[in-house]
Amino acid sequence: MDALLKKIIEATGISGYEGEIARIMAGEFKKSCDEVMTDNFGNVIARKGKGKKKIMIAAHMDEIGLMVKHITKEGYLSFIKVGGIDDRILPAQRVIVKSKKGDSFGVIGSKPPHLQKEEEKTKAPKYEDMFIDIGARSKEEAERRVEVGDVIIFEPNAGVLSGKLCYGKAIDDRIGCYALIKIMEKIKANAQIYAVATGQEEVGLKGARTSAFRIDPDFAIAVDTTIAGDTPHMTERESSLKLGSGVAITIIEASGRGVIVNEKMKGLLIDTARKHKIKYQIDVIEGGMTDGAMIYMNRAGVPTGVLSIPTRYIHSPTGVFNIDDLNSAVELTIKAVEHLAKE
């Protein structure tokens, strides 16, 4: 796995606390862009090129995670979820509490199945009934290491699963952030190209709203992840996307509550992929939205496309993706932006 990709995947940055990944993104943008800045919201905005048109490419930096809510007298941590997390994935997960006093490793605990009553065994565990064990023996000992309000991330991991299949924490949307860096390294167009690493996407697409208002682009493309359907118990009706079959061109999000890609942008993305022989798939999403949902409603409206990288086990401590699909997202974004610059 590319060292930069691994670094980006493993970096800390839950919603609202994207400082570490933001510094990485800013440092990488400075290598290829004419101007880089971090706005009041925490979005990292880079600009490259000159021209009348302004084209925005966005990928969100933030990851799902947890936050310390309470410390018990025994030294265990209660927590809240930040972003959409299925409670069923939480028990026994390894986490890191990021405190100004230093990192504290922990394990999410819950009631053992041996002690559960029959009715408890038939119900999915709730995060409110779980706790984090950091090895403290009292509240006083725990408070010497952590504080209420400290950020909690899943234990960082990244690597190659097999061949071109890679895995890691925060795949959503750190692989989009990596794509953004590669796009800006390679892109050449007669336009002002803005790359935006947005904050707080997982909790309301917030960074996309503020950055799009600032830039006021003529066109936009959001680069994100989407759900792959090539695992057991998934039907093609739920998702027909497969790892290794190319970038996903989104047509509609959340049954229309998110982006509805207009006919012209839809045609442009599909025709560009065909013309340049870039592997692609079509994604029609019933649930879930991307930054594109906010960008395309900016001011008087912005023609916006969404390109997503199919991912297994999305919104979990470890996702899986195919590096070829990531590269397809980079290539199609570049070719589409070059065409939009001539519009």
C-alpha positions in Angstrom: 0.0 0.0 0.0 1.2 3.5 -0.9 2.7 5.1 2.2 0.6 8.3 1.8 -2.6 6.4 1.4 -1.8 4.4 4.6 -1.0 7.6 6.5 -4.3 9.3 5.4 -6.4 6.2 6.3 -4.8 5.9 9.8 -4.9 9.6 10.7 -7.2 10.9 13.4 -10.2 13.1 12.5 -13.7 12.4 13.8 -16.3 15.0 12.8 -15.5 18.4 14.2 -12.0 17.3 15.2 -10.3 16.9 11.9 -7.1 18.8 12.8 -4.6 15.9 12.2 -5.9 14.9 8.8 -6.5 18.5 7.8 -2.8 19.2 8.4 -1.8 16.3 6.2 -4.2 17.4 3.4 -2.9 21.0 3.6 0.7 19.8 3.4 0.0 17.6 0.4 -2.0 20.3 -1.5 0.9 22.7 -1.1 3.0 20.5 -3.2 0.8 20.9 -6.3 -1.5 23.8 -5.8 -1.2 27.6 -6.2 -3.0 28.5 -3.0 -4.0 26.5 0.1 -5.9 27.7 3.1 -8.0 26.4 6.0 -11.3 28.3 6.5 -13.1 29.2 9.7 -15.0 25.9 9.6 -11.9 23.8 9.3 -12.3 22.9 5.6 -9.0 22.7 3.7 -9.4 24.6 0.4 -6.8 24.4 -2.4 -6.8 26.2 -5.7 -5.0 25.5 -8.9 -5.1 27.1 -12.3 -6.6 30.2 -13.9 -9.7 30.8 -16.0 -13.3 32.1 -15.9 -14.8 28.9 -14.7 -14.6 27.8 -11.0 -14.9 24.0 -10.5 -15.1 22.5 -7.1 -14.0 18.9 -6.2 -14.8 17.8 -2.7 -14.0 14.8 -0.4 -14.7 14.8 3.3 -12.0 14.3 5.9 -14.0 13.3 8.9 -14.5 9.8 10.1 -17.1 8.2 12.4 -16.1 7.8 16.0 -17.0 8.2 19.6 -16.6 10.8 22.4 -16.2 10.4 26.2 -19.5 11.3 27.9 -18.9 10.2 31.5 -16.3 8.5 33.7 -17.7 6.0 36.3 -16.4 5.7 39.8 -14.8 2.4 38.8 -12.8 4.2 36.0 -14.8 3.0 33.0 -15.8 5.4 30.2 -19.4 6.0 28.9 -19.5 7.4 25.4 -21.7 8.8 22.6 -21.5 8.0 18.9 -20.3 10.7 16.5 -21.7 9.8 13.0 -23.7 6.8 11.9 -22.5 3.6 13.7 -24.4 0.3 14.0 -24.3 -0.6 17.7 -23.8 -4.2 16.8 -20.2 -3.7 15.6 -19.1 -2.0 18.8 -18.6 -4.8 21.4 -14.9 -5.8 21.9 -13.6 -3.2 19.4 -10.2 -1.7 20.2 -10.2 2.1 20.4 -7.9 5.0 21.3 -8.9 7.9 23.4 -7.1 11.0 22.0 -6.5 13.2 25.0 -4.2 16.2 25.5 -2.6 14.1 28.3 -1.7 11.4 25.7 -3.3 8.4 23.9 -5.1 5.8 26.0 -5.9 2.5 24.5 -9.2 0.9 25.4 -11.6 -2.0 24.7 -15.3 -1.6 24.4 -17.0 -3.8 26.9 -20.5 -5.1 27.3 -22.4 -7.7 29.3 -21.0 -11.3 28.5 -23.4 -13.6 26.7 -23.1 -16.1 29.5 -24.8 -13.8 31.9 -27.5 -12.5 29.6 -31.1 -13.4 30.2 -32.9 -15.1 27.3 -34.8 -11.9 26.3 -31.4 -10.0 26.2 -29.9 -12.5 23.8 -32.6 -11.8 21.2 -32.0 -8.1 21.2 -29.2 -6.1 19.6 -26.9 -4.5 22.2 -27.3 -0.7 22.6 -24.2 1.5 22.9 -25.7 3.1 26.0 -25.2 -0.2 27.8 -21.5 -0.5 26.8 -18.4 1.1 28.2 -14.8 1.5 27.5 -12.1 -0.2 29.6 -8.8 1.7 29.6 -7.4 -0.3 32.4 -8.0 2.3 35.1 -9.0 1.1 38.6 -10.9 4.2 39.7 -12.4 7.5 38.5 -9.4 9.4 39.8 -7.0 7.2 37.9 -9.0 7.5 34.7 -9.2 11.3 35.1 -5.4 11.5 35.2 -5.4 10.2 31.6 -8.7 11.3 30.0 -11.4 13.9 30.2 -15.1 14.2 29.4 -15.2 15.4 25.8 -12.1 13.6 24.6 -12.3 12.1 21.1 -12.3 8.4 20.6 -11.2 6.6 17.3 -11.2 3.0 16.3 -7.7 1.5 16.4 -5.9 2.6 13.2 -5.3 -0.2 10.6 -4.5 -0.2 6.9 -2.9 -2.6 4.5 -3.4 -5.0 1.6 -5.9 -7.8 2.1 -5.1 -9.6 -1.1 -3.9 -8.4 -4.6 -5.6 -5.1 -5.3 -8.0 -5.4 -2.3 -7.0 -3.0 0.5 -8.4 -2.5 4.0 -8.3 0.2 6.7 -9.9 2.4 9.2 -11.9 5.5 8.0 -12.0 4.3 4.3 -15.1 6.6 4.2 -13.8 9.0 3.0 -10.1 9.0 3.4 -9.7 7.2 0.0 -11.6 10.1 -1.5 -9.1 12.5 0.2 -6.3 10.5 -1.3 -8.0 10.7 -4.7 -8.3 14.5 -4.3 -4.5 14.8 -3.7 -3.8 12.7 -6.8 -6.3 14.6 -8.9 -4.7 18.0 -8.0 -1.2 16.6 -8.8 -2.2 15.6 -12.3 -5.0 17.9 -13.4 -4.4 20.6 -16.0 -7.4 22.7 -17.2 -8.2 26.3 -18.3 -10.2 27.0 -15.1 -9.9 27.6 -11.4 -9.9 24.2 -9.9 -10.8 24.1 -6.2 -10.1 20.9 -4.1 -11.9 20.9 -0.8 -11.2 18.5 2.0 -14.5 19.1 3.9 -15.3 18.7 7.6 -18.3 17.3 9.4 -19.8 15.5 6.5 -20.8 12.5 8.6 -22.9 14.7 10.9 -24.9 16.7 8.4 -22.7 17.6 5.3 -21.8 20.8 7.0 -18.4 21.6 5.6 -19.6 21.3 2.0 -22.3 23.9 2.7 -19.9 26.5 4.0 -17.1 25.9 1.5 -19.4 25.9 -1.5 -20.9 29.2 -0.4 -17.4 30.6 -0.2 -16.2 29.4 -3.6 -19.5 29.7 -5.5 -18.5 27.2 -8.1 -19.9 26.9 -11.6 -19.7 23.1 -11.5 -18.8 20.5 -8.8 -17.9 16.9 -8.3 -18.0 15.1 -4.9 -15.7 12.1 -4.5 -16.9 9.7 -1.8 -17.4 6.0 -1.0 -20.5 3.9 -1.6 -21.8 0.4 -0.6 -20.5 -2.6 -2.5 -23.0 -5.4 -2.9 -20.6 -8.3 -3.6 -20.7 -9.9 -0.2 -23.0 -12.8 1.2 -26.5 -11.9 2.1 -26.5 -8.8 -0.1 -28.9 -8.9 -3.1 -28.3 -7.1 -6.4 -31.6 -5.2 -5.7 -29.9 -3.7 -2.6 -26.6 -3.0 -4.4 -25.2 -4.4 -7.7 -21.8 -2.7 -7.2 -18.7 -4.8 -7.2 -15.2 -4.2 -6.1 -12.9 -4.0 -9.1 -15.7 -3.1 -11.6 -14.9 0.6 -11.6 -15.9 3.9 -10.1 -19.6 4.3 -9.3 -21.4 7.2 -11.1 -24.2 8.3 -8.8 -27.5 9.2 -10.4 -29.6 9.9 -7.3 -29.0 9.8 -3.5 -31.4 8.9 -0.7 -34.3 8.4 -3.1 -34.1 12.0 -4.1 -33.5 13.6 -0.7 -29.9 14.0 -1.6 -28.3 14.8 -5.0 -30.4 14.3 -8.1 -27.7 14.5 -10.8 -29.1 16.4 -13.8 -29.3 14.9 -17.3 -26.4 16.9 -18.6 -24.0 16.0 -15.8 -25.1 12.4 -15.9 -24.4 12.2 -19.6 -21.1 14.0 -19.3 -19.8 11.5 -16.7 -21.0 8.4 -18.6 -19.8 9.7 -22.0 -16.4 10.7 -20.6 -16.0 7.3 -19.0 -16.8 5.5 -22.2 -14.7 7.8 -24.4 -11.6 7.2 -22.3 -12.4 3.5 -21.5 -12.6 4.1 -17.8 -14.4 1.3 -15.9 -17.6 2.5 -14.3 -20.8 1.4 -12.6 -24.1 3.1 -12.1 -25.2 3.8 -8.5 -28.8 4.5 -7.6 -28.9 5.1 -3.8 -32.0 4.7 -1.6 -30.3 5.7 1.6 -27.3 8.0 2.4 -26.0 11.3 1.0 -22.7 12.9 0.1 -21.3 16.4 0.1 -22.8 16.8 -3.3 -26.3 17.1 -1.7 -25.2 20.4 -0.1 -23.0 21.7 -2.9 -25.7 21.4 -5.6 -28.2 23.5 -3.6 -25.6 26.3 -3.0 -26.9 29.8 -3.9 -28.7 29.6 -7.2 -27.7 25.9 -7.7 -24.6 24.2 -8.9 -24.6 21.3 -11.5 -23.0 18.6 -9.4 -21.8 15.0 -10.1 -20.9 12.3 -7.5 -18.2 9.7 -8.1 -17.9 7.0 -5.5 -15.5 4.2 -4.7 -17.4 0.9 -3.9 -16.5 -0.2 -0.4 -17.3 -3.2 1.8 -18.1 -2.8 5.5 -18.7 0.9 5.3 -19.1 2.8 8.6 -17.2 0.2 10.5 -13.7 0.0 12.1 -12.3 -1.6 8.9 -13.5 -1.2 5.3 -12.3 -2.9 2.1 -11.9 -1.4 -1.3 -10.1 -2.1 -4.7 -7.3 0.2 -5.6 -8.3 0.1 -9.2 -11.7 1.6 -8.4 -9.9 4.5 -6.6 -7.7 5.0 -9.6 -10.7 5.0 -11.9 -12.3 7.8 -9.7 -9.1 9.9 -10.1 -9.0 9.4 -13.9 -12.7 10.1 -14.5 -12.7 13.2 -12.3 -9.7 14.6 -14.2 -11.2 14.0 -17.6 -14.7 15.3 -16.5 -13.2 18.5 -15.1 -11.2 19.1 -18.2 -14.4 18.9 -20.2 -16.3 21.1 -17.8 -13.6 23.7 -18.1 -14.5 24.1 -21.7 -18.3 24.3 -21.1 
